[in-house]
């Protein structure tokens, strides 16, 4: 008898997004791991990041405050579980209440692979408490990845790509 995994049981509460970026894998990975890049793209359209911190290593904590266009602040954070340079990031993700207490925790796994001179990104987040929460995150991540695509376009030329590494 085969036992189903929690992900299989709750498949409707798992989010998977795949996207191809017109940028080298190293650059896309750096955009996910360096504060100066994360603060520019890792929020939905119209949002800002007034504060963020993180230590990209297994066991390292991260935290971010997002400011919505209407002035409402949202805080989110977690812990890096697995980090493989240019290949994999895995981290917990939990929204915090007004007292800074984390709510339901999900696991985000981001895989990076090369496809010609482009990068294939696969993002999986699980397990959500509700389908509504999964759908809300799908919208948020989709906008974030659109912002990432716009951010990476600033480094599309070989000269600009070398500048990002010098600034890092």
C-alpha positions in Angstrom: 0.0 0.0 0.0 1.4 3.4 -1.0 1.0 6.3 1.3 0.3 9.7 -0.3 2.5 12.6 0.7 1.0 15.8 2.2 1.7 17.6 -1.2 -0.3 14.9 -3.0 -3.2 15.0 -0.5 -3.4 18.8 -0.7 -2.4 19.2 -4.4 -5.1 22.0 -4.8 -3.2 24.0 -2.2 0.1 23.9 -4.0 1.3 26.8 -6.3 3.7 26.2 -9.2 4.8 28.9 -11.5 7.3 28.5 -14.3 8.9 31.3 -16.2 11.8 31.9 -18.6 13.9 35.0 -18.3 16.0 36.5 -21.0 19.1 36.7 -18.7 21.8 34.3 -17.6 21.2 32.0 -14.7 23.8 33.6 -12.5 22.2 37.0 -12.9 18.7 35.7 -12.1 20.0 33.9 -9.0 21.8 37.1 -7.9 18.6 39.0 -8.3 17.0 36.6 -5.8 19.8 36.7 -3.3 21.2 40.3 -3.2 19.3 42.9 -1.2 20.0 45.7 -3.7 18.1 43.7 -6.3 15.4 42.1 -4.2 14.2 45.5 -2.9 13.6 46.6 -6.5 11.5 43.7 -7.8 10.2 41.4 -5.1 6.8 43.1 -4.5 3.7 43.4 -6.6 3.2 46.5 -8.9 2.8 49.7 -6.9 4.2 48.3 -3.7 7.5 49.4 -2.1 10.0 47.8 0.3 10.9 50.2 3.1 12.9 47.6 5.0 14.3 44.2 4.4 17.1 42.0 5.8 18.3 38.5 5.2 21.1 36.0 5.4 21.1 33.7 2.4 22.4 30.5 3.9 20.7 27.4 5.4 19.3 28.5 8.7 19.6 32.2 7.8 16.5 34.3 8.5 14.9 36.8 6.2 12.3 39.5 6.8 10.7 42.1 4.6 8.2 45.0 5.1 6.0 45.8 2.1 4.2 49.1 1.7 1.0 48.9 -0.3 -0.1 51.9 -2.5 -2.8 52.6 0.1 -0.2 53.0 2.9 -0.9 49.6 4.6 2.3 47.7 5.7 2.6 43.9 5.4 5.4 42.0 7.0 6.7 38.6 5.9 9.6 36.5 6.8 11.1 33.0 7.1 14.2 30.9 7.2 16.3 29.7 4.4 16.2 25.9 4.3 18.5 25.0 1.3 20.8 27.2 -0.8 22.7 25.9 -3.8 24.4 28.8 -5.7 22.8 29.4 -9.1 20.5 26.4 -8.8 18.2 26.3 -5.8 16.7 28.4 -3.0 14.3 27.0 -0.5 12.8 29.1 2.3 9.9 29.2 4.6 7.4 32.0 4.1 5.0 33.4 6.8 3.0 36.6 7.0 3.3 38.3 10.4 0.5 39.9 12.4 0.7 43.4 13.8 2.6 42.1 16.8 5.2 40.4 14.6 3.9 36.9 15.2 4.2 34.7 12.1 1.0 33.0 10.8 0.7 29.9 8.6 4.0 28.9 7.2 4.6 27.6 3.6 7.7 26.4 1.9 8.9 28.2 -1.2 11.3 26.3 -3.5 12.9 28.2 -6.5 14.9 26.3 -9.1 17.1 27.9 -11.7 18.3 26.2 -14.9 19.9 27.3 -18.1 18.1 27.2 -21.4 20.3 28.5 -24.2 21.3 32.0 -22.9 18.1 32.3 -20.8 17.1 31.1 -17.4 14.2 28.8 -16.7 12.8 29.4 -13.2 10.4 27.1 -11.4 8.7 28.4 -8.2 6.7 26.0 -6.0 5.0 27.2 -2.8 3.1 24.8 -0.5 1.1 24.0 1.4 -1.5 26.8 1.7 -4.3 26.7 4.2 -6.9 27.5 1.5 -7.2 27.7 -2.2 -8.0 31.4 -1.9 -4.7 32.0 -0.2 -2.9 30.0 -3.0 -4.7 32.1 -5.6 -3.8 35.3 -3.9 -0.1 34.3 -3.8 -0.3 33.3 -7.5 -1.3 36.8 -8.3 1.4 38.3 -6.1 4.2 36.1 -7.4 3.1 36.7 -11.0 3.4 40.5 -10.5 6.7 40.1 -8.7 8.1 38.0 -11.5 6.9 40.6 -14.0 8.8 43.2 -12.0 11.9 40.9 -12.0 11.7 40.6 -15.7 11.7 44.4 -16.0 14.5 44.7 -13.5 16.6 42.1 -15.4 16.0 44.0 -18.7 18.2 46.8 -17.2 21.1 44.3 -17.3 20.4 42.7 -20.7 23.5 43.8 -22.5 26.9 42.2 -21.7 28.2 45.5 -20.5 25.3 46.0 -18.1 25.6 42.3 -16.9 29.2 42.9 -15.9 28.1 46.0 -14.0 25.7 44.0 -11.9 28.5 41.7 -10.8 30.8 44.6 -10.0 28.1 46.2 -7.9 27.5 43.0 -6.0 
